[in-house]
Amino acid sequence: MTSRMQREVQEIPEAAERLLSRGASAVATAARALAETDPPYLASIARGSSDHVATYLKYCSEILLGLPVASLGPSVASVYHAPLRLAGSGCIAVSQSGRSPDIVEMVRAARQGHALTIALTNAPDSPLATASVHVLDILAGPEASVAATKTFVNSAIAGLWLLALWRDDGELLAALRALPEALSRAIACDWAELRATLAGHRSLYTLGRGPAFAISNEAALKFKETCQVHAESYSSAELMHGPVSIVGEGFPVLALAAADAAEPLLVDVAERLAEQGAAVFVTSARARKAERLEHVRTGHPLTDPIALIAAFYANVEQLARALGLDPDRPRHLRKVTETL
């Protein structure tokens, strides 16, 4: 039986194409506003999967533009009612529903503090959209499964597109335009060996580095949400500062590598863990001891992580069903989470 999550994963390429075909005007307007404002830094406002999009955009901004990004705690505005000195900054809020009160309140506070506020949302008529100066409708279409998939992908594409236009980066813009086709191939990647290994384990590590660290964070969340598996996400560098101590014989590790400057460093850690007896799976052809997973390269290091998460979504949904779980209805969760 097909789950809603599976259907929505299959819709990822179409959703990406829809955004890239219909979203240009709003993205270009927001990019011009950022160029005119010329902020000394950016700030992000998000929670859950949307916060992993924000982490991804943080790395993209810092690598592409040299512009630092600070993650704002929504409770600073919604609970503590403390004003922040954000004048002249650019503030990017990410929320698929646009309805969580703490996110909306932080955006209102940022706008009142004279920040340029930009919302990435699948609900252009939401309270978040109303509170923001610029609204980027991610055009993912309805998403009924509790686990965000195509809304994550389209939020990441919209944010990266914004940065690429701001910088006028032709190579990145071309890679974005070609992304729907790459995503079609990514969702067909079969990680059967990983699924078979994880079927016998209740805990694992996910690893990434740079923009792919955000993908590792999202993967760990989805393991918990859909499979009731305890997954912890680490930068491959951070892992070696203590958490590596619990990695023993057969301990599963998923290393998500993009084709960027961090790939050899991430693979080196994966190889060391494999030598220690861990069951390591990595999205890189460089691996020799770790198990290599099928993956899709997109022609640009900043778009590679988007293809990685699409491949992961297709496989984690299959794992959830193999474990006898309903990926559409994770226990204790609802589609829209509203926090203060």
Order of alpha helices (4+ residues) and beta strands (2+ residues): alpha-alpha-alpha-beta-alpha-beta-alpha-beta-alpha-beta-alpha-beta-alpha-alpha-alpha-alpha-beta-alpha-beta-alpha-beta-alpha-beta-beta-alpha
